Structure formats: C-alpha cells, structure tokens
Amino acid sequence: MSTEARALTRQDRPVAARARSRGRPPSSPLEEFEQVYLRNVDVLMGYFARRCRDPHTVADLTSETFVRAMDGFARFDPRRGSDRAWLFGIAAHVFARHCEQSAGGRDAVARLGGHRTLGMDEIEELAERIDAEREGAALMQRCARLPSVERAAIELVDLDGLSPKEAAQALGVSGVAFRKRLSRARSRLRKEHESND
Amino acid sequence: MTKFTDHLWSDLAREHGAALANADRPEPGRAPLLRRPRVLAGSTLGLAGAGTALALTLGASSTPAFAVTTSGDGSVLVTINQTTALPQANAKLTAMGIHEQVTIYMASGAAAVSGPVTCTPAPGVSGPPVKVLVGTNGTQVISSGNTGAGTWHLGACHLTGDSGSGNTGNTGAG
C-alpha cells in the first residue's frame, strides 16, 4: 500500500478507535502527530476563542496552526520541549500574522490554509466555545494595560495551563526571564485590583 | 472530540498525512548533545586558523566545571574543563566585578605548549590580564559519538567588555 493510500485509509478510522490508540506508543509519525493533536487541539481552540468572536476565524486559525505544525513536525524534537509549548509558539505566530493582515485590510482568513466550509453544528460548537472563553477574555481585558509580554505570560500560565517552563519555551525566553515577567504581571494585576476596590 | 476537531483531523490527515507518514522523527531517548546556540550565551566558539569560522556547539553531558582565580599580580586565570562552561565563567567574572568577557577559539589537535593562553583585549577594553586554561593542560578531548568529537586546543582568546561590545553568544547575532 502506498504512503498516500495508507494516510487516506488512516483518516477514515473512527474517532473511538483513534482515542483507544492514545494509550499505546505511536507506531508512525502520523499517529504520533495525532496524539499531539488530541492533547492540544482543545486548548488551542480556547486560545483563539478568547481573541476572536467569529467561529469561522477561530476554526481557520486553529486549522492553520495545525497545518503548520504538521508541516514542521519532522523537525520537532520532544526531548527539547513539550509539544504544547511548541504549538503555542506556532499559534502566537499565526495570530500575529492574522492581525497584521487584518490591519492591512486584507482578508486574512481567506489567505490562511486549512479553510473549509463549516457545518452548522460545527459553527454552533465553536460559538459555544467562544462563549465559554468569556471569562478568560474578560481577564485578558483586565490585563489590557499590562505590557504585551506580561499579558502573554499571564494568559499562557493562568488561562491556558502551560507550566512556566512550557510558556517560556513558547515565547522563546529563558525560564528565569519568564518567571520574573510572570511575577511582575501578577503583581501589577494585584495592585490594580486593590486600587479598584 | 467535537465534530469540528474530528473533521479537522480528518482534513489534516487526508491533505498532509502522506507527507508525514514517512518523516524521520527523533529517536526516543535523551536529547541530542547538539544544543541550540543560545545555550552558549556569553561565548562564541570557533575554529581559529585557515580562515575557518566553524561554530562548535559542544554538549553539556555533565555539569560544566570552571574556576576563576586571581593571582598576586592581579591577573585572572579562567580554567574550564569543558568549553560549555565558558558562559558560567563569564558570569563569574561579572560577579567578581571584572568587566571583561572571554571569547575563545578552539583549534584542532593537541596544544603545542601546555598551559594557559593569555587573552587579547579588544580595543577600549580595560581590566586585569586574563588567561584561559582548557582542561588541565590546554587540550580538550571530546570522545567519539559526541558533537565535535576529536582533540582540540585553545587557539586564541579574546576579551571584550561585558556590556554591548561583546558577542551575544547566538549564531548570527546582529
């Protein structure tokens, strides 16, 4: 069976069968990537759902992140950092590109890969996800006055659940610098909260 | 999985899965010794001689060891058992109030003369004379199987200021 044929057959496996495969070591790069996908897709959707109110945009940015990740997966070495940190680094880049293109008046979403027509049920799911992220989005609003690097530190650790080490990897800074940044951000938020009381 | 995430995976596997199916993935186990350049922050390692400027990134397979000592004449001796210890040695210089940073250039083969090498300060850099000793006699042997395997000696040593004028330790730093 050709490689392509194997891939085509692979994707037809039911979700339940794929979920069962999570318990054993992956037998191929595609299966390894599938496990990475299953571990992270939800939290990455949340990352975009806090930033975008349009389900289609959330869908496309999530898709684009995984398309890029899949393209670069051969170079990803899990011994040097977690897959989540790696994916968040890609997601941040994807979102920055989206913002640049939006600011330029171009249709950013149409330029990104992975776009496809969503079914109504998928749109509803994504809209629910956006709603579910309202609290997180509200926290990000409260962080609006923080420098962007501190805001990112708060979000990755306190909302996305990355460890400080993973978040540092995602942002490409040292662990020491990141912990200082996070501590400073939390301190600022605390002071701001106290002054508002 | 939601319908969206399930459909997305199907699309990914269909459109990109074939390219990934036979990709070479890193073998399980411990991380390779080759580190990203930033691990060497504070140092630039290169091969001196014949115009070669090959960056050496040496693995830190064990805790890097170094010593910084001052002698009665005010000169400073930096001893490093592994070249990867140089960033820590530079940090130690700063901590000691010495505003000089060491950059070393390794050359292949054993040292012709055993002992430390006196570093040449860059223009405008002032401070006590600094000598560097690699290993116990100026020669470092990296065993086969490791990045940079072979016998090396300290070909040249330069001193820069500890702010601004020195290298950043990153390949291609501007």
Boltz contact constraints between the chains, C-beta under 6 A:
constraints:
  - contact:
      token1: [A, 3]
      token2: [B, 18]
      max_distance: 6.0
  - contact:
      token1: [A, 3]
      token2: [B, 21]
      max_distance: 6.0
  - contact:
      token1: [A, 3]
      token2: [B, 22]
      max_distance: 6.0
  - contact:
      token1: [A, 4]
      token2: [B, 18]
      max_distance: 6.0
  - contact:
      token1: [A, 6]
      token2: [B, 21]
      max_distance: 6.0
  - contact:
      token1: [A, 7]
      token2: [B, 17]
      max_distance: 6.0
  - contact:
      token1: [A, 7]
      token2: [B, 18]
      max_distance: 6.0
  - contact:
      token1: [A, 7]
      token2: [B, 21]
      max_distance: 6.0
  - contact:
      token1: [A, 10]
      token2: [B, 13]
      max_distance: 6.0
  - contact:
      token1: [A, 11]
      token2: [B, 10]
      max_distance: 6.0
  - contact:
      token1: [A, 11]
      token2: [B, 13]
      max_distance: 6.0
  - contact:
      token1: [A, 11]
      token2: [B, 14]
      max_distance: 6.0
  - contact:
      token1: [A, 15]
      token2: [B, 1]
      max_distance: 6.0
  - contact:
      token1: [A, 15]
      token2: [B, 6]
      max_distance: 6.0
  - contact:
      token1: [A, 29]
      token2: [B, 20]
      max_distance: 6.0
  - contact:
      token1: [A, 29]
      token2: [B, 23]
      max_distance: 6.0
  - contact:
      token1: [A, 29]
      token2: [B, 25]
      max_distance: 6.0
  - contact:
      token1: [A, 30]
      token2: [B, 17]
      max_distance: 6.0
  - contact:
      token1: [A, 30]
      token2: [B, 20]
      max_distance: 6.0
  - contact:
      token1: [A, 30]
      token2: [B, 21]
      max_distance: 6.0
  - contact:
      token1: [A, 37]
      token2: [B, 9]
      max_distance: 6.0
  - contact:
      token1: [A, 41]
      token2: [B, 5]
      max_distance: 6.0
  - contact:
      token1: [A, 63]
      token2: [B, 8]
      max_distance: 6.0
  - contact:
      token1: [A, 66]
      token2: [B, 12]
      max_distance: 6.0
  - contact:
      token1: [A, 70]
      token2: [B, 12]
      max_distance: 6.0
  - contact:
      token1: [A, 70]
      token2: [B, 16]
      max_distance: 6.0
  - contact:
      token1: [A, 70]
      token2: [B, 20]
      max_distance: 6.0
  - contact:
      token1: [A, 74]
      token2: [B, 23]
      max_distance: 6.0
  - contact:
      token1: [A, 77]
      token2: [B, 26]
      max_distance: 6.0
  - contact:
      token1: [A, 79]
      token2: [B, 31]
      max_distance: 6.0
  - contact:
      token1: [A, 80]
      token2: [B, 31]
      max_distance: 6.0
  - contact:
      token1: [A, 121]
      token2: [B, 3]
      max_distance: 6.0
  - contact:
      token1: [A, 122]
      token2: [B, 3]
      max_distance: 6.0
  - contact:
      token1: [A, 122]
      token2: [B, 4]
      max_distance: 6.0
  - contact:
      token1: [A, 125]
      token2: [B, 2]
      max_distance: 6.0
  - contact:
      token1: [A, 125]
      token2: [B, 4]
      max_distance: 6.0
